[in-house]
Amino acid sequence: MSHQGPVLVVSPDGRPALSDILCDRFSFLIVDATCERAAAAFVEHRPAAIVFDFSERCAENLIELASVVRDCEIYTPVISVGAQTLPPENVLVCDVTDDTEFNRLAARLTAALRVRTLHETVQRRQSETTLPSRPEGDPLQDATALLVGRSATYPALSVATGQRVGVVGALSIEAAARHLNVRDIDGIILGEGFSARMTDAFLTVLTEDARFRTLPVVIASSAGNAKFTHDLANLEIAQGSADEIVAIALPLIRQHALEARLGRRLKSLDAGGLLDPRTGLLTNDAFDRTFAKTVSQSLETGSGFSAARFVFDGVEPRALFDAARILSRLMRKMDFASLREDGSIVAAFAETELRKAHVIARRLASVLKHTMLSDGDRSAIDPQVTLATLRHIDSVESFLGRLRYTEQRQAS
């Protein structure tokens, strides 16, 4: 894996055993610094990543370093080794105590460096194109956390998590597995209420699926001796209050959400800017051109062409983007869609008659209803769906007009 710059290892002693361990596992340059010189060493060496050997007397140095790193143009991961409660919001905590867990530290560093490399790639590709770059804020704005649990701590964890990111709740392992299969999840907080055997089985399933090996999994545990040795780079066991557990989880979730955002941006660049990096669907201009071309071809060949318009009344932007990304995962490869400026989603079904389009739209609406994130004011979001099919007398304008103004046909 290529990356620019060394790895900076910060410790109270300036040359910890941690450096030797990392040297044994990696071939790139390791630079050491004391806690007092951490910020200065970062400015001097511009490392690709930082590993901070945490101790209470270095807490202020970690805060100072985190504030300096936060302003970097390219993502620079900071991994703090040792038990902590409320770390800086851009610091990944990795509490390791033995050689087995040092393997997890190495895996976490590798996963974080991959995100940095992806960020460098996107920045380079963006500079080589004339496509406009869209300003984006905190990746947590896009993030979705899966909260699994059924103990008395579940409500507190739900509130603490929901204040920062979108939350999908699951009261059972089976429900959690279903959510993982139908939507993008940026991290899992596994609360109490499950046996060690059940937790072990769940982690084993995640380990065996390549999609989830770098997915953040934070286990809220009141047992100080809880141990899990699964091959998950971002597996962490956290103790304390709900706020303290969420504080450990959020930096990991933010990193995963950043990786997902960069992945969508890269796909957009690969597609020549035709895909909206926020949604994974076509941009409005690309959709309009594709729609017009498909209408023309369908009229010439006499093949079927249908479309559906999904309307979400009173839904905040986070939920709209969430719905768009869910649709981008569920739609057939031959179909295309776009999130419109009025907040609706228009999906086009090529070579599809009205009856078959009705079945497809009904299924999509059902999935959206049961998986979309609500804004907290309503228990469920029920999209209103309008269907239309192309007629031989239609133009592009008349076809789209019937989606907007005719009496809505409910597909759910």
NUDRENVO-793536 format. One line per field, with one value per residue (C-alpha): residue number from 1; residue in one letter; x, y, z. Coordinates in steps of 0.001 Angstrom, whole numbers, always signed. Layout:
NUDRENVO-793536
n	[NUM|...]
res	[a|...]
px	[X|...]
py	[Y|...]
pz	[Z|...]
***
This chain:
NUDRENVO-793536
n	[1|2|3|4|5|6|7|8|9|10|11|12|13|14|15|16|17|18|19|20|21|22|23|24|25|26|27|28|29|30|31|32|33|34|35|36|37|38|39|40|41|42|43|44|45|46|47|48|49|50|51|52|53|54|55|56|57|58|59|60|61|62|63|64|65|66|67|68|69|70|71|72|73|74|75|76|77|78|79|80|81|82|83|84|85|86|87|88|89|90|91|92|93|94|95|96|97|98|99|100|101|102|103|104|105|106|107|108|109|110|111|112|113|114|115|116|117|118|119|120|121|122|123|124|125|126|127|128|129|130|131|132|133|134|135|136|137|138|139|140|141|142|143|144|145|146|147|148|149|150|151|152|153|154|155|156|157|158|159|160|161|162|163|164|165|166|167|168|169|170|171|172|173|174|175|176|177|178|179|180|181|182|183|184|185|186|187|188|189|190|191|192|193|194|195|196|197|198|199|200|201|202|203|204|205|206|207|208|209|210|211|212|213|214|215|216|217|218|219|220|221|222|223|224|225|226|227|228|229|230|231|232|233|234|235|236|237|238|239|240|241|242|243|244|245|246|247|248|249|250|251|252|253|254|255|256|257|258|259|260|261|262|263|264|265|266|267|268|269|270|271|272|273|274|275|276|277|278|279|280|281|282|283|284|285|286|287|288|289|290|291|292|293|294|295|296|297|298|299|300|301|302|303|304|305|306|307|308|309|310|311|312|313|314|315|316|317|318|319|320|321|322|323|324|325|326|327|328|329|330|331|332|333|334|335|336|337|338|339|340|341|342|343|344|345|346|347|348|349|350|351|352|353|354|355|356|357|358|359|360|361|362|363|364|365|366|367|368|369|370|371|372|373|374|375|376|377|378|379|380|381|382|383|384|385|386|387|388|389|390|391|392|393|394|395|396|397|398|399|400|401|402|403|404|405|406|407|408|409|410|411|412]
res	[m|s|h|q|g|p|v|l|v|v|s|p|d|g|r|p|a|l|s|d|i|l|c|d|r|f|s|f|l|i|v|d|a|t|c|e|r|a|a|a|a|f|v|e|h|r|p|a|a|i|v|f|d|f|s|e|r|c|a|e|n|l|i|e|l|a|s|v|v|r|d|c|e|i|y|t|p|v|i|s|v|g|a|q|t|l|p|p|e|n|v|l|v|c|d|v|t|d|d|t|e|f|n|r|l|a|a|r|l|t|a|a|l|r|v|r|t|l|h|e|t|v|q|r|r|q|s|e|t|t|l|p|s|r|p|e|g|d|p|l|q|d|a|t|a|l|l|v|g|r|s|a|t|y|p|a|l|s|v|a|t|g|q|r|v|g|v|v|g|a|l|s|i|e|a|a|a|r|h|l|n|v|r|d|i|d|g|i|i|l|g|e|g|f|s|a|r|m|t|d|a|f|l|t|v|l|t|e|d|a|r|f|r|t|l|p|v|v|i|a|s|s|a|g|n|a|k|f|t|h|d|l|a|n|l|e|i|a|q|g|s|a|d|e|i|v|a|i|a|l|p|l|i|r|q|h|a|l|e|a|r|l|g|r|r|l|k|s|l|d|a|g|g|l|l|d|p|r|t|g|l|l|t|n|d|a|f|d|r|t|f|a|k|t|v|s|q|s|l|e|t|g|s|g|f|s|a|a|r|f|v|f|d|g|v|e|p|r|a|l|f|d|a|a|r|i|l|s|r|l|m|r|k|m|d|f|a|s|l|r|e|d|g|s|i|v|a|a|f|a|e|t|e|l|r|k|a|h|v|i|a|r|r|l|a|s|v|l|k|h|t|m|l|s|d|g|d|r|s|a|i|d|p|q|v|t|l|a|t|l|r|h|i|d|s|v|e|s|f|l|g|r|l|r|y|t|e|q|r|q|a|s]
px	[+0|+1481|+1221|+3086|+5074|+6215|+4204|+4755|+4866|+4366|+5099|+6204|+9628|+10266|+11237|+8665|+8417|+5428|+7812|+9651|+6372|+5272|+8686|+8327|+4929|+5464|+8174|+7659|+9544|+8761|+9481|+9475|+8604|+7872|+4429|+5669|+6991|+4056|+2519|+5907|+6948|+3741|+4417|+8029|+7510|+3957|+3310|+745|-573|+73|+159|-42|+977|-1543|-1017|-2896|-15|-23|-3763|-3279|-624|-3061|-5712|-3227|-2076|-5648|-6518|-3530|-4292|-7962|-7055|-5161|-6314|-5662|-7077|-4442|-5526|-4572|-4695|-4386|-3249|-4604|-7826|-9650|-13088|-13667|-11000|-10837|-13440|-10896|-8850|-9307|-8921|-7291|-7020|-4400|-2855|-1138|+521|-2727|-4320|-1244|-2225|-5520|-3616|-1633|-4850|-6477|-3502|-3557|-7286|-6828|-3954|-6180|-8663|-5851|-4654|-8209|-8425|-5147|-6419|-9660|-7816|-5422|-8197|-10209|-7272|-6919|-10512|-12603|-15543|-16590|-15920|-18829|-18045|-18875|-18961|-18450|-18789|-20964|-23706|-23910|-23225|-25618|-24940|-26586|-27465|-28100|-29258|-32152|-30932|-31705|-28776|-30329|-32409|-29420|-27224|-29943|-30190|-26427|-25867|-28855|-27608|-24667|-25535|-28474|-29433|-30974|-32145|-32274|-33429|-31991|-28969|-31237|-32703|-29202|-28152|-31122|-30194|-26600|-27810|-30132|-28467|-25121|-23999|-20982|-20629|-22213|-22701|-23466|-25171|-25750|-28471|-26772|-24824|-21107|-21850|-24354|-21973|-19160|-21348|-22304|-18680|-17700|-20251|-18862|-15319|-16191|-17736|-15160|-17640|-17551|-13943|-13162|-16636|-16412|-17886|-17947|-19126|-20599|-19520|-19707|-17343|-13763|-12403|-14428|-12175|-12886|-10099|-11967|-10158|-11966|-9687|-12041|-13422|-13333|-14697|-15833|-16952|-18578|-21617|-23515|-21739|-18332|-19148|-20419|-17308|-15193|-17444|-17864|-14284|-14395|-17819|-16594|-13645|-15900|-18369|-15459|-14339|-17856|-18071|-14705|-15800|-18893|-16791|-14378|-17244|-18546|-15152|-14944|-18373|-17265|-19358|-22621|-23205|-24058|-21448|-23974|-26483|-24895|-27722|-27475|-27148|-30217|-28596|-27408|-30828|-32630|-30375|-30670|-34428|-34910|-32761|-34655|-38016|-36858|-35552|-38676|-40973|-38909|-38803|-42191|-40658|-42123|-40813|-42199|-41202|-42048|-41824|-41260|-42318|-41308|-43377|-41658|-38421|-35066|-32125|-30320|-33280|-33545|-29911|-30422|-33368|-31401|-28508|-30865|-32446|-29032|-28313|-31693|-32341|-31720|-28639|-30818|-32747|-31669|-32851|-32133|-32823|-34651|-34366|-37873|-36810|-38519|-36781|-37665|-36771|-36977|-37544|-36287|-38136|-40768|-44545|-46809|-47836|-44263|-43220|-45980|-44531|-41004|-42144|-44196|-41179|-38903|-41439|-41796|-38037|-37797|-40642|-38988|-35363|-35321|-34124|-36834|-36113|-37275|-40739|-42411|-42187|-42230|-41711|-44240|-43239|-46030|-45556|-46814|-46483|-46637|-45875|-44881|-47649|-47110|-48376|-46062|-43175|-40556|-42396|-45824|-44445|-42721|-45739|-47992|-45587|-45900|-49527|-51737|-53577|-51065|-51221|-50097|-47553|-47344]
py	[+0|+3325|+6414|+9671|+10359|+8269|+7088|+9250|+7372|+9585|+8395|+9776|+8147|+9122|+5598|+3116|-591|+337|+1621|-1679|-3565|-1402|-1712|-5489|-5344|-2568|-1646|+2106|+4720|+5154|+8537|+8889|+11919|+12724|+13869|+17415|+17589|+15803|+18857|+20185|+16780|+16571|+19942|+18941|+15456|+15627|+11954|+9759|+8600|+9056|+6418|+7989|+5957|+7449|+8194|+10566|+13009|+13306|+14002|+17719|+16942|+14613|+17332|+19816|+17348|+16466|+20130|+20570|+17421|+18385|+21180|+18917|+18915|+15161|+12817|+11946|+9228|+9534|+6288|+6597|+3388|+2841|+2996|+6354|+7742|+10979|+11263|+14152|+13674|+12901|+10357|+6612|+4751|+1318|-234|-2980|-4941|-7984|-9222|-10538|-7120|-5500|-7372|-5486|-2204|-3062|-3925|-678|+1360|-412|+265|+3927|+4322|+2903|+5699|+8249|+6724|+6861|+10524|+11264|+9461|+11431|+14722|+13907|+12803|+15890|+18150|+16434|+17096|+20156|+18723|+20951|+19677|+19862|+21300|+18738|+19043|+16589|+12981|+12274|+14214|+11275|+8506|+5824|+3792|+473|+213|-3341|-4139|-4884|-4002|-1046|+864|+792|+4012|+5992|+4713|+5537|+9134|+9659|+8237|+9927|+13353|+13002|+10508|+8742|+5646|+2375|+326|-3441|-5418|-8710|-10017|-11275|-7789|-6314|-8778|-7762|-4070|-4818|-6544|-3803|-513|+1232|+1114|+3094|+1477|-879|-224|-3528|-2956|-5383|-7992|-10718|-13713|-14018|-16921|-14896|-11950|-14239|-15745|-12282|-11132|-14348|-13680|-10151|-11500|-14003|-11335|-9142|-6239|-5883|-6569|-2859|-1896|-231|-2445|-1022|-3387|-1723|-3946|-3649|-6603|-5436|-8832|-9192|-10390|-10951|-11949|-11723|-10431|-7092|-4079|-1639|-3796|-2054|-2842|+253|+717|+3607|+5777|+5999|+9253|+7679|+4640|+6818|+9012|+5926|+4899|+8235|+8691|+5187|+5857|+9180|+7476|+4845|+7516|+9457|+6322|+5797|+9449|+9216|+6000|+7722|+10669|+8333|+6565|+9972|+10872|+7499|+8207|+11616|+13472|+11805|+10376|+12557|+11688|+12428|+9850|+7429|+8259|+10262|+14012|+15923|+16958|+13425|+12013|+14464|+13569|+9831|+10098|+12004|+9522|+6551|+8116|+8613|+5053|+3558|+5426|+4246|+581|+386|-1044|-309|+2481|+3418|+5738|+6315|+9420|+8994|+11931|+12266|+14879|+16811|+14838|+16407|+16305|+13516|+11196|+12133|+11241|+8092|+7115|+7856|+5644|+2826|+3055|+3096|-280|-1833|-735|-2959|-2147|-1261|+1382|+4870|+7524|+10974|+12992|+16062|+19617|+19455|+16581|+13816|+10851|+9943|+6406|+5234|+1580|+804|-1780|-2144|-2034|-387|-3583|-4734|-1194|-1168|-4304|-2844|+496|-1180|-3224|-190|+1835|-986|-1170|+2607|+2661|+92|+1236|+5022|+7098|+9347|+12827|+11902|+13411|+10424|+6696|+5813|+7482|+6377|+7562|+8596|+7065|+8190|+5854|+6614|+4660|+5997|+6380|+6695|+10307|+11337|+13745|+13944|+16890|+15253|+12004|+13760|+16000|+13050|+11974|+15367|+16318|+13300|+11670|+9663|+5895|+4382|+1633|+846]
pz	[+0|-1028|+1098|+1549|+4693|+7673|+10632|+13705|+17010|+20066|+23595|+26956|+26498|+22897|+21819|+23078|+22550|+20382|+17702|+17610|+17278|+14350|+12711|+12822|+11113|+8548|+6085|+6048|+8056|+11740|+13354|+17161|+19254|+22864|+23920|+24429|+20853|+19226|+17516|+16419|+15078|+13060|+11414|+10732|+9294|+7887|+8661|+6942|+10322|+14033|+16755|+20213|+23262|+25665|+29341|+31615|+31805|+28009|+27696|+26983|+24362|+22590|+22536|+21080|+18431|+17481|+16946|+14610|+12616|+12246|+9815|+7380|+3765|+3468|+6085|+8685|+11125|+14787|+16767|+20522|+22214|+25706|+27699|+27485|+28166|+26232|+23506|+20992|+18296|+15558|+17554|+17102|+20377|+20370|+23819|+23472|+26323|+24757|+21570|+20127|+20384|+18822|+15691|+15852|+16177|+13057|+11207|+12357|+11185|+7822|+7387|+8313|+5859|+3122|+3786|+3553|+276|-1079|-65|-1871|-4964|-5042|-4543|-7369|-9705|-8866|-9736|-13114|-14168|-14836|-12922|-10013|-6509|-4098|-655|+2011|+5793|+8600|+7334|+10390|+8587|+6173|+8668|+9837|+12964|+13758|+17451|+18618|+22128|+24443|+27927|+30170|+28604|+25134|+25481|+26776|+23953|+21437|+22637|+22857|+19368|+17757|+18802|+16400|+13654|+12092|+14055|+12975|+15940|+16220|+19235|+17988|+16132|+13350|+12812|+12768|+10059|+7910|+8183|+7198|+4037|+2762|+3641|+4121|+7750|+8993|+12391|+14893|+18592|+20246|+23576|+26397|+26576|+24540|+25746|+25059|+22738|+20710|+20491|+19401|+16667|+15386|+15271|+13506|+10757|+10320|+10163|+7448|+5193|+3438|+3355|+7135|+8129|+8513|+9754|+13196|+15910|+19433|+22148|+25226|+28088|+31847|+32196|+32383|+31345|+28141|+25295|+21609|+19219|+15934|+12862|+12743|+12366|+14059|+16845|+20234|+23682|+25582|+29155|+30968|+30418|+27144|+26270|+26881|+24748|+21901|+22177|+21422|+18519|+16728|+15398|+13938|+12420|+11004|+9314|+7735|+6564|+5046|+3221|+1867|+791|-985|-2676|-4071|-5207|-6994|-8764|-9820|-11265|-13033|-14555|-15793|-13243|-14279|-10793|-7809|-5128|-2381|-3557|-6022|-8466|-11683|-11458|-12629|-15927|-16665|-15759|-18056|-20998|-20385|-19889|-23138|-25061|-23592|-24483|-28067|-28386|-26804|-29189|-32152|-31112|-29403|-26240|-22848|-20635|-17230|-14402|-10757|-8622|-4873|-2705|+957|+2760|+5537|+5405|+6246|+3777|+5662|+5160|+1461|+807|+2846|+641|-2530|-1453|-562|-4023|-5689|-4054|-4905|-8476|-11481|-13555|-16539|-14544|-13531|-11089|-9703|-6576|-7892|-6623|-5118|-2842|-4828|-6443|-10019|-11073|-14700|-15599|-19092|-21197|-18498|-18868|-16282|-14508|-13941|-12977|-10372|-8766|-8772|-7347|-4652|-3533|-3522|-1530|+995|+1552|+1917|+4412|+6647|+6356|+5951|+8866|+10298|+11613|+15115|+14777|+13142|+13645|+9952|+6589|+3998|+492|-1837|-5281|-8693|-11672|-15384|-18543|-21952|-24562|-28296|-28236|-25388|-25439|-22693|-21138|-21169|-19745|-16842|-16407|-15685|-12945|-11284|-11698|-12207|-9338|-7332|-7469|-4222|-4647|-966]
***
